[in-house]
Amino acid sequence: MELLNTVNDFITANLGEFGPLIVVGGLGLFMILLTIPMMLNQPEDPLKKLKRDQNSKTPQKSKKEQLRQAGRNEQLQRFATFLEPQDADQLSAMQLKLRQAGYQSKDAVRFFHFAQMALGLVGLLLGVIYVTVINGEQNYDGQAMLIRVLGPGAVGYFLPKYWITRRVDTRKENITRAFPDALDMMLVCVEAGQSLDQSIVRVARELRASYPDLADEFEIVAYEMKAGKEKDKVLRDMGTRCGVIDVSSFVTVMIQSSQFGTSIAEALRVYAGEMRDKRVMRAEEAANKLPTKMTLATMMLTVPPLLIILVGPSAKGIMDLGNMSK
């Protein structure tokens, strides 16, 4: 008991009144970070392997479920309860957002939540190290200590969400910029006698070097069509996945053209012309916004030096006259 009191007094003297809590939290974070790799490297449970082998001999319904789950990380499957939203709507919304960011993996949601948890724990650990080791000689009150410990953890937890949001915006911008060129190439392919499916494959191959984001979407559409999925459903999924208004309008035009039996080449020609005009309008809009954006910078960088040049000599002369009169 005396040993515990001595350790407690030593920790309190060096870390303040929250010293024991900080030490316990640091040990807990260290144990968690040490346990996660060990759990991920555990061998597969023989019972699960036997169950999977038995399911492979079941009827078509289990076959479809097995194909749906194929390619998923078995190590993350053990923590699916903690790494995936249990609500189906939340899970679908998260999957859609990650696909809009360009992450098409089946384990994207699990990796996202795992990154949030791992970076949050690393941030807490860094906060504890900062308070206890780097600035251990400085005494903090309770609020300041909580800010310095929990702040890095909160930053680490929300960093993946910020990254995904920025990635979605960047990818939408890239797709919007690339779409008029893709329509022109698709129009050339269709007018050359290729079908819509063949033109999508060719455009995806040609766009790979310049616009990889849009090329990925066209490749997904080509693979889904080859797999036998309905063309209308494939195009609607592409519009939802991209999240760009121009792509959604293109999908609507293609579906209506197919339903009403009109010429796809004519529809593409009209819509491609509209997209070119829209791109020019976006460029003109950005150019018209430029003077407004430069006004503040121009005032801050030009007006103060100009005032100094114009008013400075007069102010200096007035000050000299005042000193001479005294």
N, C-alpha and C positions, 0 to 999 in steps of 0.2 A: 504493500500500500504506500509506503514511503517512497518507493521508486516511482510509482505513478504520480505521486504528488510532486516529486522533484522534476520529472519530465514535463508535467503540466505547467509548473512554475517557469521552467526554462522556455517552453514554447510561448507562454503568455508574455514573458519578458522580451522576447525577440520579435514576436508577430502581433502582439497586442491581445486584446480580450477575445478576438475572433480567431486566435491562433489555433486552438485545438480543432475548430470547425474547418479551418483551411487545410490543416494536415489530414484530417479524415477525408475531406473532399478530394484532395490530391491523391491519396492512396486509393480511393474508390475509382477515380479516373484512370489511374495507372493499371489497376486490376482489370478494368473494362477493356482498355486498349490491349492488354496482354491476353485477355481471354478471347477476343474476337478472332484473331488469326488462328488460335488453336481450335476454335469451333469450326472455322471454315475449312480447316485441313483435316477434319475428322473423316475416316473412311465411311463409305456408304453403308447404311444399315442393311443387313442381309434380308430382313423381313420386307423392307421396301423393294429391294431388288426382286425378291420372289413374287411380290404382289404385281410389280410391273411386268414380269414374265407371264404371269397368269392373265393379266389384262390384255396382253398381246394376242391371246387366243380367243378373246371375246368377240361378239358380233360387231357390226359396222358402226354402231353408235360409239363404242369405246375406241374403235379405230380412229374415228374423227377426233375424239378428245385427245387421243395419243398424238396425232399429228399436230393438233393445236398446241400441245405442250412441248412438242419436240424442239430441241435447240435451246431450251431454257437452262439457266445455270442451276445445277442441282444443289450447289452449296447455298445459294440464296433461297432456294425453295424451302429450306428448313425454317427460314425466318420470314416467310411470306405474310404471316399474321401481323408482324410488326412493320414490314417494309412495303405493304400495299394497303390502300384504303379499303375498308370492308364494305363501304357503300358502293354499289355498282355505278351510280351516276358520277360520284367523285372519281372513281377509277377510270371511267371512260373519258371524263374531262381531262384528267392528268395525262392519259395516253395520247389524246388528241393534241394537247399542248406540246408534248415531247415530240410527236411526229411533225408538228408544224415547225419545231426547232431543228428537225433533221435527224432525230434519233429514232430509228425504226426498229430497234431491237425489242424482242419480247420482254427482256428484263430491264427496259429503260426506266420504268417506274420504280422498280426495286433499287436500281443503282442510284436513282435520284434521291430517294429517301435515305439510303445508306450513306450517300455523300453528305446529306444534311446532318445526320446523326454523327458521323465521323468528324466533320469539320466543326460541329458544335462542341464536341468533346475536346478536340484539339485546341479550340479557342479558349475553353475553360481552363485547360491545362496551361496554356500560355499565360492566361491572366493570373493564375496561381503562382506560376514561376516569376512573373513580373513583380507581384506583390511581395513574395517571400524571399526571392533571391536577388533580383536586380535592384529593387528599392526596399530591401529588407530593413535597412536602418531607419527608414522613415515611418512615422506613426500615422495611420489613417483612421478616420472615424468610420462608423459602420456604413454610412451611405457611400462615401468615397471608395471604400474597399469593395462594396458590392458592385459599383459601377466598373471598377477596374478588373474585377473577376468575371462578372456576367456580361460585360460589354463585348469582349472578344468572342465569347461563346455565342452571343446573339448575332454578331457579324458573320461568324462561320456558319451558323445555321441558315441564315437568309442569303448567303452568298450563292448557293446553287440556284435558288429561285430568281435572283437578279440575273445570273448568267443565262438562264433559260429565256427570260423575258427579252433580254438583249439579243439573244440568238434568234428568237422568233421575229423580232422587228427587222433584224438584218437580213434574214432569209426572205421575208416578204418583200423587202425592198429590192433584193437581187432578182427575185422572180418577176416583179413588176417591170424592172428594167430590161429583163431578157425576153419578156413575152412577145413584144412586137416582132423581134427578129425571128423567134420561133414560129410565129404565124406565117411570116413571109416564106420561110423554108418549107413549112407544111403545105402552103398553097402551091409552091413549085412542084413538090412531090406529088400532090393530088392531080394537078394539071398534067403531069407527066404520065399519068395512068396508074399510079399506085393507089391502093386502098388506104383508108384512114389508119388501119392498124399498121400497115407497112410504113406509112409516112411517119407515124409516131416513133417507130423503131429507128428509122433513119435520122429523124430530127434529134432523138436522144443521143445517137452516136455522134452526130456532127456538133452538138452543143456541149459535149463533155469538156472540151478544152476551155471554152469561154464562159459558160454558165453552168457549173456543175450542179447547182441546186435544182434548177428546172430540168436538167437532164436526168437527175435522180427520180423526179416525179414522173417524167415520161417513161422511164424504164419500169417503174412500178406499174404504170398503166399497161405497158406492153406485156409484162409478165402475168398480170391478172387476166388480160384478155386471152393469152395463150392457155391459161389454166381453165378457161371455159366460163369465166364469170360474165354476167350480162354487161353489155357495153354501157347501157344507161347507168347501171349501178357503179361501174368502174369510173366513169366520168364524174358522177356526183361525188364519189369518194375523193377523187382528185381535187375537186373544188373545195371540199371541206378540209382536206389535208393542207392545201396551200393557204387558205384563209385570205385570198386576194380577190377583190371584187372583179377584176378583169378576167381572171380564170373562171370564176363562177358564172359570169356572163357568157364566156366562151362555151362552157359546158351546157348552158341553157340553149344557146344557138345550135350546137351540134345535136342535142337531143331533139329539139323541135324540127330541125332539118331532117333527121332520120324518121321521125314520126309522120311528118307531112309529106315525105317523099320528094322534097326539093333537092336541088343540086348542092352537094357539100362544097364543091369548088366555088360556086357563086357565093355561098354564105361565108366561106373563108375569105374570099376576095373583099367583100364588103366589110367584114369585121376586121380584117387586117388593115384596111385603109383607115378605119376608125381608130384602131390602136396606134397607128403612126401619127395621126392627127393629135391624139391624146398625149403621146409622148412629146410632141412639139409644144403642146399647151403646158405640160408640166415643166419643160425646160424654160419656157417664157415666164411661167409663174415664179420659178426659182430665181430667174434673173431679175424680175421685178421686186422680189423681196430683198435682194442684195443691198440696194441703197439704204433701205430702212434699217437693216441689220448693221450697216457700216456707219450709220449716223452717230450712234453712241460712242463707238470707238474713235471716230473722227473727232468728235467734240472733246473726248478725254485726252487724246494725244496731240491735238492741234491747238485748241483754245488756250490751255494754260501756258504753253510756250509763247504763243502770240501775245497774250496779255503781259507776260514777263518782258518780252521785247519792246512792246509799245509803252507800257505803263512804268516799267522799271526805271528808265532814265528820269522820267518826270518825278517819280516818287523819291528817287535819290537826290534830285535837285531840291525838292521841297524840304527834305530832311536836312540838307546842308544849309539852306537858308535859315531854317529854324535854329540850327546850332550856332550860326553866325550872329543872329539877333540876340541870343542869350549871352 
